[in-house]
Amino acid sequence: MNKRIDEILNSLADRTPKQVRTLRNQLNNRIKSFEDELSFGKKLSKISESHALFGLNLKDCKDLLLKTKQALRNVKQDKHDEDE
């Protein structure tokens, strides 16, 4: 697995739910950009080296999105358990 993905995954536990949702949205947008490039020949926008998703390809983004969604579900479950 990509070193960048490992860094992001390791930091998920330290992120707030809002930051995890933001990451999820960024991943969805990046995946859509990759798919538009493949389907319509639309040029993929460049992102800066400091961006969390810099250097990730379509497969990396999809894998990370699955793990991010799981982390969000875990946060929601933990919140629900605390409320009981």
N, C-alpha and C positions, 0 to 999 in steps of 0.2 A: 504494500500500500504506500501511497505517496507520503513523504515526510510532512508535507503541508497539511494533509488530511489528519495525520496523527496529532499534529500540534492543535488543530481545531478541535478534534475530538477530546483531547486531554483538557482543553479549556472549557468545554461545555458545562461541566459541573460548577465552574466558577462564575458562569454567566447568569445574569438575571433572566427571568422568563421573557422579558421584553427583548433582550439582546438575542435570545435564541429564536424568537419569532422573526426578528430582523434578519438573522442569518437564513432562516427558512425562506423568507421572501426574496432575499438576494439570490439564493440557490434557484428558486423557481424562475426568477427573471433571467438568470444566466442560462439555465436549461432551455428556456424559450428562445433565447438569442441563438444558441447552438442549433436548435431545431429549425429556426427561420433561415439560418445560414445554409443548412443542408437542403431544405425544401425550396426556398425561394432565391437562393444565391445572395441573400442580403448580407452585407459585410458585418462580421462580428465586431462589436465595439471593443476597443482596447480598455483594459483596466490597469491602474497603476500597480507597481510592485508592492505597495503598502496595503493594497486591498486584500481582504481575507481570502478571496477566491482566485487570486493571481496564480497562474500556472496550472490550474486545474482544467482537465478536459471534460467532455460530456459525461463519460462513465464515472469519473471522480465526483462530479457534481451530483449525479443521481445516487451514488452510494452514500455520499455525505448527507444528502437530503433525507434518505431513509433513516439514517442514524439520528439526524436532527429531529425528525418527527417523533421518533421513539423517545428521545430526551424530553420533548415537550409533553408527551403523554405521561412520562414518569413524573414530571413536575406537577402536572394537573392531578395525578393520583396522590402524590405526596401532600398537596394542598388539601385535597378532599379528605385524606386520612387525618390531617391536623384539625380540620373543622369538626370532626366527629367526636 
